[in-house]
Amino acid sequence: MTKYIIKRVLLMFLTMFVITAICFMLIRILPRELPTDKTQAAAILDRFEALGYNEPLLTQFGIYLRNIFTEGDFGTSWYIAFRVPALKVLTDRLLPTVIVNTYSIIFAIPMGILLGIYAAIKKNKWQDSLISTTVIIFVSIPAYVYAFLVQYIFYFKLDWLPLQVYSLADAGGSWMTWKMFHSMIAPILALSFGEIAYHCRYTRAELTETLTSDYMLLARTKGLSKAQATSRHALKNAMVPILPRIISSIIGVLGGSMIIEQIFSIPGVGQLYIKSINLLDYDVFMTDCLFYTALSLLSGILLDISYSFIDPRIRMGEK
C-alpha cells in the first residue's frame, strides 16, 4: 500500500503539472481587455510587465510556477476583485459552495440508499419497477433541467421558494440563518435528484447481488428471518463498494456545481470559475483550475485507499 500511495501521489503531481501547463497556455493566448479606468489600466499593465506577461509563454509559465513555490503567490485578481490575491478570492467563495452541497448530500445519500434497499427487497415487484424506472429518468436528466423545473414549480406556480439564493445582506448577514436556508432549498433540490438516483441505483444493484449469494441462503437456513439476514449480513457486505462512493460524494461538496451556482446566483467557486473566464481574470482562473484539478486527483486517491480501510482484504497495488 505504501508503494502504491507513493506512486499515485507522484502521478498526481505529474498530471497536475500537465493540466496546469495546458490551462495556462490556453488562457494566456486569449486577448487581454483592460478596464476603461486609466488608473486601473495602468496598474494592471505595470503588474503584467512585472510578471513577464510580455515574455514568451514558457517564460511566463516559469515565472508563475516560481511565484507559487517560492512565495505562495497565486497571482492577483484585477477584474473580479481589484488587487485582491487570487487565492483569497477563491477561499472567500468556498463557504457558500460547501454549505449548499453539504445540505444536498445530507438529504440525498440517506434517501438514495433507503430507496435502493427498498427496491432490492421488493425485487421484480411493482415497487421495484416504479423505483427503477424513476431512477433511470432522474439519472438521464441534467441537473440544470431540475433547476428550471424547481424554479417553475416552486417559484412561478406555488410561490413557496425564492427564484435565487439571497445575498448575505438580504439574509441577515450570515449563511446559517433560516432565511438563507429557505432560499437554498431550490438549489439543494436541484442538486439532490441526481445524487438520489445515483445512490439508489448502485445500492439496489449491489444489494440485489448480495441477497442472492450463497451465504444469505445459509443464514436463512440457520433460522434468521429475511429482515435479520438482510440487516446483519447483506447490508454489511453490500456497503463495501457503496461507502467509497459516498466518500467521493462528500469530497465533491468542495467542487460545487458551476451551472447550478450560475442559475441560482450562488457566489461559490463554480460561479467564480465561469466569471473568471468571461472576464479573462487570468490568475483567478488558474487558481480555480488548480483547485479543481487537485480536488479531483486527491478524491481519486482517497477513493482507492478507502477500499482497503473498509475491507482489509483489499490491498491496492499488490499482485
N, C-alpha and C positions, 0 to 999 in steps of 0.2 A: 504493500500500500504506500509506503514512504516513497519508493522509487516512482510509482505511478503518479503520486501527487506532485513530486518534483518535475516530472516530465510534463504533466498537464500545465503546471504553472509557467514553465519555460515556453511551452507552445502558446500559452495565453499572451505572454509578453510579445512574442513574435507576431501573433495575429493582431494584437493591438497596435503594434508599430506599423504594420502594413495598412490597416484600416485608417489609422491616423494620417499616414502619408497620403493616401488616396483622397480622403476628405479635405486635407489641407490644400492639395493641388487643385481640386475641383472648385473650392470656394474662392481661392485666390485668383483664378483666371477670370472670374466674373468681373464686370466693370464696376469701378468704385463710384459711389454717389455721395457728394459732400453736402452737408446742410446749407441752407441759404444764409444762415447767420455767419458773418465773416469771421467773428472771433472764434466760434466753434470750429469752423472750417480750417482756420489757421492752426489751432491747437491739434486738430486731427492730423493735418499734414506734417506738423513737427513730430508728432508721435510716430507716424508712418515712416518718416525719414530715420528716426532713431532705431526703429525696429528693422530697418533694411528692406522696407516694402518696395523700394525701387531696385533692389538687387534681383538676381535670378531666383527662381522658385526654390531651388535646392538650398541656396544660401539663406533664404527666408525661413525655410523649414528647419535648418540647423540652428538659427537664432531662436526660433520658437521653442525647440527642444531644450536648448541651453538655458533659456529663462525658466523653464519648468523645473529642470533638475537642479539648477544652482540657486534659484531664488524663490521657487514655488510660485512663480508668476505665470498665470494662465492668460494674461492679457487684460485688456480694459474694454468695457462697453462704451461705445460712443453714440449710439443711436437709441437703444432701449433704455439705458440709464447712464446719462452722460458722466464719464470719468469714474464710474464705479467699477471695481475689479470684477472681471467676468465670473470668477468663482463665487463671489458674494451674490451676484445676480442669480446664479443657479441655486445656491443654498437657500436664498430667500423664497424661492418658488417651490421648494421641496415639501413644505408643510401641507399646503392645500392638496397637493397630489397624493401624499401619503394618507391624509385623512379620508378623502373621498374613496380611494381604492381600498383602504382598510375596512371601511364600512361595508363596501360591496363584497369583500372576501368573507367577512364575518357572517353576512347574510347568505352568500352563495354557496360556500363549501358545505355547511351542515345540510342545507336544503337539497343540494345535489346528491350528497351521499345518502340521505334518507330516502329520496325518490329512487335512487339506484338500488338500494336494499329492498325496498318495497316491490320494485319491478322484478328483481331477481327471484324473490319469494313467490310472486304471482306469475312466474314464467309461463308463457303461452296462453295466458288468460286475457280477458278483455282489458284489465288494468295495465298489464304489461304492454299490450299492443297500443293502448292510448298513450302511455308514457313514452314508449319508444318512438312512435310517430311524432309526438310533440318535440322530443329531443332532436330528431333529425331536422325538423323545421327550424328550431332555435339555433342549432349548430350552423345551418346553412345561411342564415341571415346575418349580415354585418352589424356591428354594434351601432353604427350611425343611423341605421334604419330604426332600431329600437329607440334611439334618442328622439327621432322625429315623431314616432308613434306615441311615446310618452308625453312629449310636448303637446301633441294634438289632443290626446285623450284627457290628460290631467290638467292642462292649462286652457286650451281653447274650448273644450267641451264641458268639463266638470269644474274648472277654475279652482282646483284644490291645491295646485303647486305653482310656484312662480316659473316664468319662462326660463330664467337663467339664475345662476348662483349669485346670491347677494354679495356686494362688496363688504369689506370689513367695516366701513363707516355705517352702512345700512344695517348690518347685523350686530351692532353694539361693540365693535372694536375687537372681537375675538372670533376665532374659528370654532370654538367649542360651545357657542350659545345655541339655545333651542331654535332661534330664528334662522341661524346659519344652517343647522342640521335640516330644518324643514326645506330650505332652498336646495339642499344637496340630495334630497330624496330622488328627484328625477334622474340625475346622472348616476346615482347609485343603482337604480333600477336598470338603466340602460347598460351599465357595466356588468350587472349580475346575471342577466338572462343567458348570455353565452357561457359564463362560468358554471352556472347551474346545469346547463345541458351537457357541458364537457364532463363534469364530475359524475353526473348521473349516468351517462353512457359508459364511462370507464368503470365505475363501481358495479354496474349491472353486469358488464362483461366478465369482470374478474370474479364476482361472487357467484355468478351462474356456473362458471367453470369449477369453482371450489365446491359448490353444493353437489355436483355430480361426481366428485372424486371418491376413491375407494375408502379413504379414512372416514368420510362422512357416513358411508354405509355401515362401517364398523361401529361408529359412535351410536348410530341408531339401534344396531343390534345389541349394544351393551345396555340399552334401556333409556337412553336420553331421548327427550322429546325433540321435535323438529326445531322448536324455538331454542331449546338448550344447546343442541348441536350447532345451530347457526351462530348463536352468540359466543359460545365457548371456543369453537374450532374454525368454522367457515370465515367469520368476520376477521378473526385474528390473522389468518393466512392470506385472506384477500387484501388486507391493508398493507402488506409488504410492498407491492408495486404501486399502491394508491398513495401512500404517505409521501413518497418523494415528489409526486406531482402536486400535492398540497403545499409542500415546502417551496416548490417552484412558483406556485401562485402567490405565496406570501412574499417571496423575494421580489416578485413582479410589481408589488404595490409602489415601489420607488419609481418605476418607469412611467406609470400612468398611461393615459391614452391621449394621443395627440388630437384625434378627431373629436372625441367626446369633450375634451377640455376646450376645444375651439367652439363647439356648438353651444355649450353651457357657460361660456366665458369664465372658466376656472383658471385663475392665474397660476398655473402649475408649470412643471418642466416640459410637458408636452406642448402646451401653447407657446412657451418660450422658444422651443425648437423651431416651430413654424415662423414665429415672429422674427427670429434671428436670420432666417433665410430670406424672408421678404424684405427686411431692412439691410441685408448684407452686413450685419454686425459680425465681422469675422471671428473675433475672439470668443464671443458668446456662443456662436455656432460650434466652434471647435471644442469648447468646454462641454457643451451639451453632447457632442459626438463622443468625446472621451468618456463621459458619464454613462451613456447608453451602451457603449462598447464594453466598458469594464463591468457593468451590471450584468450584461448578457453572458460574458465569458465566466464571471465568477459564479453565476447561478448554475451554469452548466457543470462546473467543477463540484460545487456543493451538492448538486443533484446526484452526481455519480457517487460521491463519497457517502451520501446519506443512505444508499442501499446497504452498505456494509455495516452501518450502525443499527439499522432497522433489523437486518437479518445477518448475524455474524458469520453465517455460512458463505456469504458472498464476499469475495475479495477481488477488487479490481486490479487488473494488471498481472494477475497470476496465470500461468499456463495450465 
